Amino acid sequence: MKKHPNKHIREAIDYAVEVGMLSTLASQDMHFILGHTEHQMSVWSTPKDPETHAKQILRKLKQCNGDEL
């Protein structure tokens, strides 16, 4: 799998892979979909604020898995 260019987002994606929440990857444009049918989130390759985007990813993962994360 291609790695995201931003380290904060890359760490969030790696965590999503660890907990089994990475459902789709379109590596040609670095577009990832996290979650499952009820909760999904796109991960952008060039967000304005990468650190905030990484925090949003982690919040969505927590929402999907409840308090288990």
ROVORO-478141 format. One record per atom (N, C-alpha, C, O, CB): residue in three letters; x, y, z. Coordinates in steps of 0.02 Angstrom, whole numbers, plus 50000, padded with zeros to 5 digits. Glycine has a CB too. Example, Ala and Ser with C-alpha at 12.3 -4.5 7.8 and 13.67 -1.06 7.14 Angstrom:
REM residues 2
ala506604971650390
ala506154977550390
ala506604983550390
ala507124983450423
ala505654977650452
ser506424988850354
ser506844994750357
ser506455000250394
ser506705005750402
ser507044997050286
***
This chain:
REM residues 69
met500424994250000
met500005000050000
met500455006250000
met500965006450035
met499525000050061
lys500265011149961
lys500625017549960
lys500555021050027
lys500045020450060
lys500365022049904
lys501075024550046
lys501065028250109
lys500835035450098
lys500995038450046
lys501765028150143
his500465038050145
his500245044950141
his500855049450152
his501275047750193
his499675046550193
pro500905055150117
pro501485059450124
pro501545063050192
pro502095065050211
pro501485064450070
asn500995063850228
asn501015067250292
asn501065062150348
asn500685057450352
asn500385071650301
lys501555063250394
lys501675058250446
lys501095057550495
lys500965051950519
lys502295060050484
his500745062950511
his500185062550558
his499605058450528
his499315054150561
his499935069650577
ile499455059850465
ile498925056150431
ile499145048950419
ile498735044350426
ile498735059550364
arg499775047850402
arg500035041150392
arg499955037050456
arg499765031150453
arg500785041350369
glu500105040050513
glu500035036450577
glu499305034750591
glu499155029250615
glu500315040650635
ala498845039250575
ala498125037950585
ala497895032350539
ala497515028050560
ala497715044250572
ile498135032350477
ile497955027050430
ile498245020350453
ile497905015250451
ile498215028650359
asp498865020350475
asp499165014150501
asp498755011350559
asp498665005350565
asp499895015450523
tyr498525015750602
tyr498105013650658
tyr497445010650632
tyr497205005550658
tyr497955019550705
ala497155013750581
ala496535011150552
ala496645004150524
ala496214999850531
ala496285015850496
val497215003050494
val497374996350468
val497434991450526
val497174985850522
val498044996550427
glu497764993550580
glu497844989250639
glu497184986850667
glu497104981050685
glu498234992950693
val496694991450671
val496054989650701
val495544987150650
val494964986050666
val495764995650737
gly495764986250588
gly495334983350536
gly494804988050509
gly494274985850487
gly494994977350564
met494934994550510
met494434999350488
met494605002750421
met494265007450401
met494345004650540
leu495105000350386
leu495245003050320
leu494874998850270
leu495034992950261
leu496015003150305
ser494365001650237
ser493944997650194
ser494104998350120
ser493994993650082
ser493234999350205
thr494365003950098
thr494495004950028
thr495125009150019
thr495265013650059
thr493905008349993
leu495495007649967
leu496085011549951
leu496125012449876
leu496125007649838
leu496735008149978
ala496165018649855
ala496285020149784
ala496965023449782
ala497015029549786
ala495725024749752
ser497485019449776
ser498165021949787
ser498405026849734
ser498855030749747
ser498635016149790
gln498115026749675
gln498355031249623
gln498255038549640
gln498645042749618
gln498005029749558
asp497745040149680
asp497645047149699
asp497685048049775
asp497465053149801
asp496975049649674
met497965043049810
met498045043349883
met497385044649917
met497355048349966
met498555048749902
his496855041649894
his496195042549924
his496015036249962
his495965030849933
his495655044149870
phe495925036950027
phe495745031350070
phe495045032350096
phe494825038050106
phe496255030650128
ile494685026950107
ile494035027150140
ile494115023150204
ile494305017250203
ile493455024350094
leu493955026350260
leu493985022950324
leu493285021250347
leu492815024850333
leu494345027250376
gly493225015750382
gly492585014050413
gly492245008250380
gly492565003950349
gly492145020050411
his491595008150387
his491185002850357
his490555006250331
his490545012350323
his491004997150409
thr490035002550316
thr489455005450283
thr489105010850325
thr488815015450296
thr488965000050267
glu489115010250391
glu488775015250433
glu489185021550444
glu488915027050447
glu488595012150499
his489835020750451
his490285026450465
his490845026250413
his491235021550411
his490565026150538
gln490885031450373
gln491425031850324
gln491725038750326
gln491405043650344
gln491175030150254
met492355039150307
met492695045450303
met493225045050249
met493595040150244
met493015047350371
ser493265050150208
ser493785050650158
ser494405053650190
ser494365058050233
ser493565054750097
val494975051250169
val495615053950192
val495935057150131
val496085053850082
val496075048350223
trp496045063650136
trp496295067450079
trp497055067550078
trp497385067250130
trp496015074550081
ser497335067950019
ser498055068050011
ser498365074650030
ser498935074950053
ser498245066249941
thr497995080150021
thr498285086750036
thr497785091250073
thr497555096250046
thr498505090249971
pro497615089350135
pro497155093650173
pro497505100150193
pro498125100450196
pro496895089950236
lys497115105450206
lys497415111850227
lys497795111150292
lys498345113950299
lys496865117150234
asp497515107450339
asp497835106650404
asp497905099150418
asp497445096050446
asp497425110150461
pro498475096150399
pro498555088850406
pro498475086150477
pro498195080850486
pro499215086850380
glu498725089850527
glu498665087450596
glu497935087050619
glu497735082250652
glu499065091950643
thr497545092150601
thr496835092050618
thr496485086550581
thr496045083250609
thr496515098850602
his496665085450518
his496355080050479
his496515073250511
his496075068850514
his496595080250405
ala497125072350535
ala497305066150568
ala496885065150631
ala496675059550646
ala498065066150586
lys496775070450669
lys496355070050729
lys495635068250711
lys495305064450747
lys496365076650768
gln495385070950655
gln494715069250632
gln494675061750614
gln494175058550628
gln494525073550570
ile495195059250584
ile495215052050567
ile495165047850630
ile494765043150633
ile495875050350528
leu495565049550680
leu495555045750743
leu494875046250778
leu494645041350806
leu496105048150790
arg494565052150776
arg493895052950805
arg493385048450769
arg492965045250801
arg493665060250802
lys493435048150703
lys492965043950664
lys493075036650681
lys492595032850688
lys493055045150588
leu493695034450688
leu493835027550706
leu493545025950774
leu493255020650785
leu494595026250706
lys493615030650821
lys493335029750888
lys492575029250885
lys492275025150920
lys493545035450933
gln492265033450843
gln491545033250834
gln491315026550807
gln490805023950828
gln491325038950788
cys491685023850760
cys491505017550729
cys491555011650778
cys491155007050777
cys491955016150669
asn492055011950821
asn492185006350866
asn491965007750938
asn492095003650982
asn492905004550866
gly491635013150949
gly491425014851017
gly492015016351061
gly492485019651038
gly491015009151047
asp492005014251121
asp492545015751169
asp493095010651168
asp493545010951209
asp492265016251238
glu493075005851121
glu493575000551120
glu494265003251100
glu494765000151117
glu493364995251071
leu494295008951066
leu494945011451042
leu495285015551095
leu495835018051083
leu494865015550979
***
